[in-house]
Amino acid sequence: MKEEDRLVFFSNKIFVLLIITQTLPRIYAFPNGAPEKVCDTMMPFHGGGILPANSVPPFRIETSSSVVGQGQVLRVYIAGVPNGLQFGGFMIQARQIRPPYEIMGQFNPSESGHSKLMNCGNSVGNSATHSHAGPKAEISLEWQSPIDFEGDVIFNATVAQSYDTFWVGVPSNTVRVVKRDLAPQNYSTPRPRFSPSSRPPYVPAYEQPVTTPMPDDPFYAECETAKICFGIPDGCLERRDCVNVAAVKVRGNIHEFEILCTAKDAAYVALGLSEDDKMGEDLVTECVPQNGRVAMYSSYTSVPPNGNYGANRNGIPHTARLVESSFINGVIYCKVERDQTTKVGNRVFDLVNKKYFLLLASGKSLKDAGVGYHDIIKSSSSKAISLAEIQSLSAASPILLRLHGAFMITAWIGTTSLGIILARYFKQTWTGSQLCGKDQWFAWHRICMVSTWSLTMVAFVLIFVEINGWSANQDRHAILGVITTIICFIQPLGALFRPAPNSKNRPIFNWLHWLGGNLAHLLAIVTIFYAVKLPKAELPEWMDWILVAYVAIHVIVHLIYSIAGCVSDRQQTQKVNAFQMGDMSHHGLRNSMKLERKMDAPFSAFRKGLLGLYIVILILFVAVLVLIVVLAPIETTFKDLQAKLN
């Protein structure tokens, strides 16, 4: 075959293949099932930009039961309406019906061979699709619920009747996942038969709203017009996306309280009436989901001698009544009526004649006879109010908490880091130059450490005032923070009793001083890491990576200085060994030693340059971290600022 004929042959062959590849999708797209890159959108890649049908889908998603226990198996069906209507392709997954809309559970391998499993995200088999594109009248799948989830899910499916006719997000009825011992024992309930309805189309997870309740939630309808509303985090009432929100309405002799919590995994939400903005000696209304319903408890908070707050439900008069409640999609809601007065021991809560702060909190755990720690969110109102006066109400300012964090970051990431570097690597730099009668390195080291001591003591007092005593929750941050503060307090006191340079006890002091400083620095950094996890701090999880970057740079700078110090010492040793014999007289040796003491060690310029760069980097780290702490929650603050600018 000639070269020209060969080229024509191959060109025609390629052209035919292109024609085939263009026509094959007209028959079936992805005959072996949907690719995993459509896990979020559930949109088939059908060429030409074909959009899903917006009509009522002629297919239904059915489940063998509306309730399933954790870790138990539920049968899911995809079928046509009317019965017998066939389809070719499908994709199905179960998702939470509230944020963050995660894919839940996993499907079991199909016995019929008509379906196969998909791995969306990091989970195995959490979605299913068709294994071939042949016609199907019905698909039956087994879905196993997660063992660590309790709440409502909904199955969403994409069903393709033909290449250019498909429906995205065909929904099932809501399925509730409950604890295993609460699940029905018989799963042979008849399959529900229902006609297709005009349900809203599927919205991909990344396009779904990120907060609940929705902006049209009726809870917010009468705020500041017919009832007092107080929500947290601060500013959420305008956005209508509060994590916790409470409302107070007075109707004659009855005070009506509404409480709502949209937090994920909340075990309770509570509203307290207090004469100050601190917890203790308060009348509390607790709303606690139990077995799919919401129970209401009245309690009184007390402060035992150990400083741990407790909510006592015993001995509380029955002056409160649960009027309405719901626990839907993980959202806790209750409406409670209270009498005008409630007497607990010698304390009288008069809702008519006294003003009260509102304390709002929610947490993830319960105790045997009460609620657990408020580890989701907690805040008090900015002022005490008369419950009958309609007014706007904001959260108490967290300024002391923010200042505590800002001072600690400045002290332990800023001044301490710099002070340690100066004391360890700069004793032979700026030789002969003094500040306030002291060597440069010592003067600046002392300035840094005095700043650290002052900032730490002030920050400790601020947080002590903010929480009104010792922390009720003995977490790692609080424990390590106290230990760090104690070591920090002792360090300068020990320096006052520093032995003379020629004292035999001076090496012992040097090691103890070095150990105390470095131990306090290490504990402080670990304590800051634990602060990121505190709900009250409202810090983003990605702040951990900024702290990791700081630690890495600090260690690298230490390594560079250590290597440079070793090289410098070697050069100095060689210089001494090369000293000429003619200068070994008593006066020559003494003059040489004086000269050495007045000269910087080798690589002085390098050390100064690296120090300047390190100071700039430290300032950037401190500035960024302080901004994150002071403007927390930083994402919400940024969004609010962006909205105002727009």
C-alpha positions in Angstrom: 0.0 0.0 0.0 1.4 3.4 -0.9 2.0 6.0 1.7 -0.7 8.3 0.4 -3.2 5.3 0.4 -2.2 4.4 4.0 -2.8 7.9 5.2 -6.2 8.0 3.5 -7.1 4.6 5.0 -6.2 5.7 8.5 -7.9 9.0 8.1 -11.1 7.3 7.0 -10.8 4.9 9.9 -10.4 7.7 12.4 -13.3 9.6 10.9 -15.5 6.5 11.2 -14.5 6.0 14.8 -15.4 9.7 15.5 -18.8 9.2 13.9 -19.4 6.1 16.0 -18.4 7.8 19.2 -20.7 10.7 18.4 -23.6 8.4 17.7 -23.2 5.9 20.5 -24.3 8.4 23.2 -27.5 8.8 21.3 -28.4 5.3 22.3 -27.1 5.2 25.9 -24.8 7.4 27.9 -22.4 5.7 30.3 -23.8 2.1 29.8 -21.7 0.9 32.8 -23.1 3.5 35.3 -22.6 7.0 36.4 -19.0 8.2 37.0 -18.1 9.2 40.5 -17.3 12.8 39.5 -21.1 13.5 39.4 -21.6 12.5 43.1 -22.6 16.1 44.1 -24.6 17.2 41.0 -26.2 13.8 40.1 -26.3 15.2 36.6 -25.8 12.8 33.7 -23.1 13.8 31.1 -25.5 13.8 28.2 -24.0 15.8 25.4 -25.3 19.1 23.9 -26.1 20.6 27.3 -29.4 18.6 27.7 -31.1 19.8 30.9 -33.1 17.5 33.2 -36.9 17.4 32.7 -38.8 19.8 35.0 -42.1 17.9 34.8 -43.5 15.6 37.5 -41.3 12.4 37.3 -43.1 9.2 36.3 -40.9 7.3 38.7 -41.1 6.8 42.4 -38.6 6.0 45.2 -40.1 3.7 47.8 -38.7 2.4 51.1 -39.8 -0.7 53.0 -40.2 1.4 56.2 -40.2 5.0 57.3 -38.2 4.2 60.4 -34.9 2.2 60.6 -32.6 1.4 63.4 -28.9 2.4 63.4 -26.9 -0.2 61.5 -30.0 -2.0 60.2 -30.9 -2.7 56.6 -33.7 -0.9 54.6 -34.9 -2.0 51.2 -35.2 0.8 48.6 -37.1 0.5 45.3 -37.0 2.5 42.1 -40.1 1.9 40.0 -42.2 3.5 37.3 -45.6 5.1 37.6 -47.7 3.5 36.2 -46.2 0.1 37.0 -44.1 -1.4 34.3 -42.8 1.9 32.9 -39.2 1.2 32.0 -36.0 3.2 32.5 -32.4 2.7 31.5 -30.0 4.4 33.9 -30.2 5.6 37.5 -28.1 6.9 40.4 -29.3 7.0 44.0 -27.9 8.1 47.4 -29.3 9.0 50.8 -28.6 12.4 52.3 -29.3 14.3 55.5 -32.2 16.7 55.0 -30.5 19.4 57.0 -27.0 20.9 56.7 -24.4 19.8 55.9 -26.4 17.4 53.7 -23.9 14.6 53.9 -24.3 11.3 52.1 -25.4 8.8 54.7 -25.1 5.0 55.0 -24.1 2.5 52.4 -25.7 0.2 49.9 -25.1 -3.6 49.8 -23.9 -5.3 46.6 -26.8 -6.2 44.2 -27.8 -9.8 43.8 -29.6 -9.2 40.5 -26.5 -7.7 38.9 -28.5 -4.6 37.6 -26.7 -2.2 39.9 -23.2 -1.5 41.2 -21.8 0.6 44.1 -20.2 4.0 43.9 -17.7 5.6 46.3 -18.5 9.2 46.7 -16.0 11.1 48.8 -14.1 8.9 51.2 -16.9 6.4 51.9 -17.3 3.1 50.2 -20.6 2.1 48.6 -22.6 5.2 49.8 -24.2 5.6 46.4 -25.5 3.2 43.7 -25.9 3.3 39.9 -26.8 1.0 37.0 -24.4 -1.7 35.9 -25.8 -1.8 32.3 -28.1 0.4 30.3 -30.7 -2.2 29.4 -34.4 -1.5 30.1 -35.6 -2.0 33.7 -39.0 -1.9 35.2 -37.9 -1.9 38.8 -34.7 -1.8 40.9 -34.5 -3.2 44.4 -31.6 -2.2 46.6 -30.5 -2.8 50.2 -29.3 0.2 52.2 -27.6 -0.1 55.6 -28.1 2.9 57.9 -25.0 4.4 59.7 -24.4 3.2 63.2 -23.3 6.7 64.5 -26.2 8.8 63.1 -29.6 9.7 64.4 -32.0 11.8 62.4 -33.8 12.1 59.1 -32.6 11.2 55.7 -34.1 11.2 52.2 -33.2 9.2 49.1 -32.6 11.2 46.0 -32.3 9.5 42.6 -31.5 10.5 39.0 -33.6 8.3 36.7 -33.0 8.3 32.9 -35.9 7.1 30.7 -33.9 7.8 27.5 -30.8 9.7 26.5 -32.5 13.1 26.4 -35.2 12.5 29.0 -34.2 12.2 32.6 -35.1 13.5 36.0 -32.6 14.6 38.6 -33.3 14.4 42.4 -36.4 12.2 42.4 -37.1 12.1 46.2 -38.4 9.4 48.5 -40.4 10.0 51.6 -38.4 10.9 54.7 -36.8 8.0 56.6 -36.0 8.5 60.2 -32.9 6.7 61.6 -33.4 6.0 65.3 -31.5 4.0 68.0 -31.6 0.3 67.3 -33.8 -0.5 70.4 -36.4 2.0 69.2 -36.7 0.6 65.7 -39.7 -1.5 64.6 -39.0 -5.2 64.8 -40.8 -6.1 61.6 -39.5 -4.8 58.4 -42.0 -6.7 56.2 -44.4 -3.7 56.0 -46.1 -3.3 52.6 -44.5 -1.1 50.2 -46.3 2.3 50.0 -47.9 3.0 46.6 -48.3 6.7 45.7 -48.7 8.8 42.7 -46.0 11.2 41.7 -46.3 14.6 43.2 -44.9 18.0 42.4 -42.0 17.9 44.8 -39.3 20.5 44.3 -36.4 19.5 42.1 -33.2 18.2 43.6 -30.6 20.9 44.6 -27.0 19.7 44.5 -25.3 19.7 47.9 -23.0 22.6 47.1 -25.9 24.8 46.1 -28.1 24.0 49.1 -28.5 26.6 51.8 -25.9 26.2 54.6 -28.1 27.3 57.5 -31.3 26.5 59.1 -33.9 27.7 59.7 -34.7 29.2 56.3 -35.2 33.0 56.1 -39.0 32.6 56.0 -39.0 30.7 59.3 -42.1 31.9 61.2 -40.2 31.9 64.4 -38.7 35.3 63.4 -41.9 36.9 62.1 -42.9 38.9 65.2 -39.4 39.7 66.5 -39.2 43.3 67.9 -42.9 43.9 67.0 -44.8 41.5 69.2 -42.1 39.6 71.1 -38.5 40.0 72.4 -36.0 37.9 70.5 -32.5 37.0 71.5 -30.3 34.9 69.3 -26.7 33.7 69.1 -24.3 34.2 67.5 -24.7 37.9 67.6 -26.2 39.4 64.5 -28.0 36.2 63.5 -31.5 37.7 64.0 -31.0 39.9 60.9 -29.8 37.0 58.9 -32.4 34.6 60.4 -29.8 31.9 60.8 -29.4 31.7 64.6 -27.9 28.5 66.2 -29.9 29.3 69.4 -32.7 31.7 69.5 -35.3 32.5 72.2 -38.4 34.7 72.2 -40.5 36.2 75.0 -44.1 37.3 74.7 -46.4 38.5 77.5 -50.1 37.7 77.3 -51.9 38.9 80.3 -50.7 37.0 83.3 -48.8 34.5 81.2 -45.2 34.8 80.1 -44.7 32.8 76.9 -41.1 31.6 76.1 -40.1 30.0 72.7 -36.7 28.3 72.3 -35.2 27.1 69.1 -31.9 25.3 68.4 -30.7 24.4 64.9 -27.2 23.1 66.0 -26.1 19.7 64.7 -26.0 17.0 67.3 -27.6 19.2 70.0 -28.8 17.2 73.0 -30.5 20.1 74.6 -31.2 23.8 74.4 -31.7 25.9 77.6 -32.9 29.4 78.5 -32.0 31.0 81.8 -33.2 34.0 83.6 -30.5 35.7 85.7 -29.9 38.8 87.6 -26.4 39.1 86.2 -24.8 38.0 82.9 -23.1 35.1 84.6 -24.3 31.5 85.2 -25.3 30.7 88.8 -28.6 31.1 90.8 -30.7 31.3 87.7 -34.1 29.9 86.7 -33.6 27.7 83.7 -36.0 26.2 81.1 -34.5 23.1 79.5 -35.8 21.6 76.2 -34.5 18.0 75.7 -35.3 15.6 72.8 -36.3 12.2 74.1 -37.5 9.3 72.0 -38.5 11.6 69.1 -40.3 14.1 71.3 -39.2 17.2 73.3 -39.4 17.1 77.1 -39.3 20.3 79.2 -37.7 20.7 82.6 -37.3 23.6 85.0 -34.1 23.8 86.9 -32.1 26.1 89.2 -28.4 26.6 88.7 -26.2 26.6 91.7 -22.5 27.1 92.3 -20.9 24.4 94.5 -17.7 25.1 96.4 -15.6 23.4 93.7 -16.8 26.0 91.2 -18.6 23.5 88.9 -22.0 24.8 88.0 -24.9 22.4 88.4 -28.6 22.6 87.3 -30.9 21.1 89.9 -34.3 19.9 88.8 -35.5 18.8 92.2 -37.7 21.1 94.4 -38.6 23.4 91.5 -42.3 24.5 91.7 -44.5 23.5 88.7 -44.9 27.0 87.4 -44.0 26.2 83.8 -46.0 24.2 81.2 -45.0 22.8 77.8 -47.5 24.2 75.3 -45.9 23.1 72.0 -42.8 21.3 70.9 -41.2 19.6 67.9 -38.0 17.7 67.0 -37.8 17.7 63.2 -34.7 17.3 61.1 -32.6 17.7 64.2 -34.1 21.1 65.0 -35.3 21.5 68.7 -38.3 23.7 69.3 -40.4 24.3 72.4 -42.9 26.8 73.6 -43.3 27.1 77.4 -45.7 29.2 79.5 -44.6 30.4 82.9 -46.4 32.0 85.8 -45.5 35.5 86.9 -43.6 34.3 90.0 -41.5 31.2 90.8 -40.0 30.7 94.3 -37.0 28.5 94.6 -35.9 28.2 98.3 -35.5 31.8 99.5 -35.2 33.2 96.0 -38.2 34.6 94.2 -38.2 35.1 90.4 -40.7 37.9 89.7 -41.1 38.2 85.9 -43.3 41.3 86.2 -41.4 43.6 88.5 -37.8 42.5 88.0 -35.3 42.7 85.1 -33.4 39.7 84.0 -30.5 38.8 81.7 -31.3 36.1 79.2 -28.8 33.2 79.2 -29.0 30.9 76.1 -27.0 27.7 75.7 -27.0 24.3 74.0 -24.8 21.3 74.4 -24.1 17.8 73.0 -24.5 15.8 76.2 -26.8 15.1 79.1 -26.1 14.1 82.7 -28.1 11.6 84.8 -30.4 14.3 86.2 -29.8 17.3 84.0 -28.1 18.8 81.0 -24.4 18.6 80.3 -21.8 21.3 79.5 -22.8 23.9 76.9 -20.2 22.9 74.4 -22.1 24.0 71.3 -22.7 27.7 72.0 -23.5 29.9 75.0 -24.1 33.6 75.6 -26.0 36.1 77.7 -27.9 39.2 76.6 -26.1 42.5 76.7 -28.4 43.9 79.4 -31.1 43.0 81.9 -34.6 43.7 80.5 -38.1 43.9 81.6 -39.8 41.0 79.9 -42.9 43.0 79.0 -41.0 45.7 77.0 -40.6 44.9 73.3 -37.1 45.8 72.4 -34.0 44.7 70.4 -31.6 42.6 72.3 -28.0 41.7 71.4 -25.5 39.3 72.9 -23.1 40.4 75.6 -19.8 41.7 74.3 -17.1 39.1 74.2 -14.4 41.8 74.4 -12.7 40.3 77.5 -12.6 36.8 75.9 -11.2 38.3 72.7 -8.6 40.4 74.5 -7.5 37.3 76.5 -6.8 35.4 73.2 -5.1 38.4 71.6 -2.8 39.0 74.6 -1.8 35.3 74.9 -1.0 35.0 71.2 1.0 38.2 71.2 2.9 37.0 74.3 3.7 33.4 73.4 3.9 33.4 69.6 5.4 36.9 69.4 7.5 38.2 72.3 8.5 34.8 73.8 9.6 33.3 70.5 11.8 36.4 69.8 13.2 36.5 73.4 14.3 32.8 73.2 16.0 33.3 69.9 17.9 36.4 71.2 19.1 34.7 74.4 20.2 31.5 72.7 22.0 32.7 69.6 22.9 36.4 70.0 25.3 36.5 73.0 28.2 37.1 70.7 26.4 39.6 68.5 26.4 43.4 68.9 29.5 42.9 71.2 30.5 46.0 72.9 27.2 47.7 72.2 24.9 48.2 75.2 21.3 49.3 76.0 20.6 50.8 79.4 23.9 49.5 80.7 23.3 45.9 79.5 24.5 43.9 76.5 22.1 44.3 73.6 21.0 40.7 73.5 20.2 40.7 77.3 18.4 44.0 77.2 16.1 43.0 74.3 15.6 39.5 75.8 14.5 41.1 79.1 12.1 43.5 77.3 10.5 40.5 75.4 10.1 38.4 78.5 8.8 41.3 80.7 6.2 41.9 77.9 5.3 38.2 77.9 4.9 38.2 81.7 2.8 41.3 81.7 0.5 40.2 78.8 0.1 36.7 80.4 -0.9 38.1 83.8 -3.4 40.5 82.3 -4.9 37.9 80.0 -5.3 35.5 83.0 -7.1 38.2 85.0 -9.3 39.0 82.0 -10.5 35.4 81.5 -11.0 35.0 85.2 -13.3 38.0 85.2 -15.0 36.9 82.0 -16.0 33.4 83.4 -16.5 34.7 86.9 -14.0 32.3 88.5 -12.5 29.0 87.6 -13.6 27.2 84.5 -16.6 25.0 85.1 -15.4 22.7 82.4 -12.0 21.3 83.3 -10.8 20.9 79.7 -7.2 20.7 78.6 -7.0 24.3 77.5 -7.9 25.5 81.0 -5.6 23.1 82.8 -2.6 23.7 80.6 -3.3 27.5 80.7 -3.1 27.5 84.4 0.1 25.5 84.5 1.7 27.8 81.9 0.7 30.9 83.8 2.2 29.6 87.0 5.5 28.8 85.3 5.5 32.2 83.6 4.9 33.9 87.0 7.8 32.1 88.6 10.4 32.7 85.9 11.2 36.4 86.5 11.1 35.8 90.3 13.8 33.1 89.9 15.8 35.5 87.7 16.0 38.0 90.6 18.0 35.4 92.5 20.4 34.7 89.7 23.9 33.7 91.0 27.0 35.6 90.0 28.7 34.5 86.8 31.5 32.8 88.6 29.3 31.1 91.2 29.3 27.3 91.3 25.4 27.4 91.3 25.3 29.5 88.1 25.1 26.4 85.8 22.2 25.0 87.8 20.4 28.3 87.5 21.1 28.4 83.8 19.6 25.0 83.2 16.5 25.6 85.4 15.9 29.0 83.7 16.3 27.4 80.3 14.0 24.5 81.2 11.3 26.7 82.7 11.2 29.1 79.7 11.1 26.4 77.1 8.6 24.3 78.9 6.3 27.3 79.4 6.6 28.1 75.7 5.8 24.6 74.6 2.8 24.3 76.9 1.5 27.7 75.8 1.6 26.7 72.1 -0.2 23.4 72.9 -2.8 25.4 74.9 -3.4 27.7 71.9 -4.0 24.6 69.8 -6.6 23.4 72.3 -8.3 26.9 72.2 -9.1 26.5 68.6 -11.5 23.6 69.6 -13.4 25.7 72.2 -17.0 26.5 71.0 -16.9 29.8 72.9 -13.8 30.9 71.0 -15.6 30.5 67.6 -12.3 30.0 65.9 -12.1 28.3 62.4 -10.6 24.8 62.2 -8.1 26.0 59.6 -6.5 28.2 62.2 -4.7 25.0 63.2 -2.7 25.1 59.9 -1.6 28.6 60.6 -0.3 27.5 64.0 1.4 24.5 62.4 3.1 26.8 59.9 4.4 29.0 62.8 5.8 26.0 64.6 7.5 24.7 61.4 9.1 28.1 60.8 10.2 28.5 64.4 11.9 25.1 64.4 13.6 25.7 61.0 15.0 29.0 62.3 16.4 27.2 65.4 18.0 24.6 63.1 19.6 27.3 60.9 20.9 29.2 63.9 22.2 26.0 65.5 24.1 25.0 62.3 25.5 28.5 61.9 26.6 28.4 65.5 28.5 25.1 65.0 30.3 26.5 62.0 31.1 29.7 63.8 32.5 27.8 66.8 34.7 25.8 64.5 36.1 28.9 62.8 36.9 30.5 66.2 38.7 27.3 67.3 40.8 27.3 64.2 41.6 31.0 64.7 42.9 30.2 68.2 45.0 27.3 67.0 46.5 29.5 64.3 47.6 32.1 66.8 51.3 32.9 66.1 53.8 32.0 68.7 55.2 35.5 68.7 52.0 36.8 70.3 51.9 34.3 73.1 53.4 36.6 75.6 51.4 37.5 78.7 50.4 41.0 77.4 49.8 39.8 73.8 47.5 37.0 75.0 45.6 39.3 77.3 45.2 42.0 74.5 44.0 39.3 72.1 41.4 38.0 74.5 40.1 41.6 75.1 39.9 42.0 71.3 38.0 38.8 70.9 35.5 39.8 73.4 34.9 43.1 71.6 34.4 41.4 68.2 31.2 39.7 67.0 31.4 36.0 66.4 31.6 34.9 62.7 28.5 35.1 60.5 27.2 38.1 62.5 25.7 39.7 59.4 23.9 36.5 58.5 22.5 36.2 62.0 21.2 39.8 62.0 19.7 39.4 58.5 17.9 36.2 59.5 16.7 37.8 62.7 15.2 40.7 60.7 13.4 38.2 58.4 12.2 36.2 61.4 10.8 39.3 63.1 8.8 40.3 60.0 7.4 36.7 59.8 6.5 36.8 63.5 4.7 40.1 63.1 2.7 38.7 60.2 1.8 35.5 62.2 0.8 37.5 65.3 -1.3 40.0 63.2 -3.2 37.3 61.4 -3.9 35.3 64.4 -5.0 38.3 66.5 -7.3 39.4 63.8 -8.9 35.9 63.6 -9.4 35.9 67.4 -10.7 39.5 67.7 -13.1 39.2 64.7 -14.3 35.7 65.5 -16.3 34.1 64.0 -14.1 35.4 61.2 -16.2 33.8 58.3 -19.4 35.5 59.5 -17.6 38.8 60.1 -16.1 38.7 56.6 -19.5 37.8 55.0 -21.2 40.6 56.9 -18.5 43.1 55.8 -18.8 41.9 52.2 -22.5 42.3 52.3 -22.2 45.8 53.6 -19.7 46.7 50.9 -22.0 45.3 48.2 
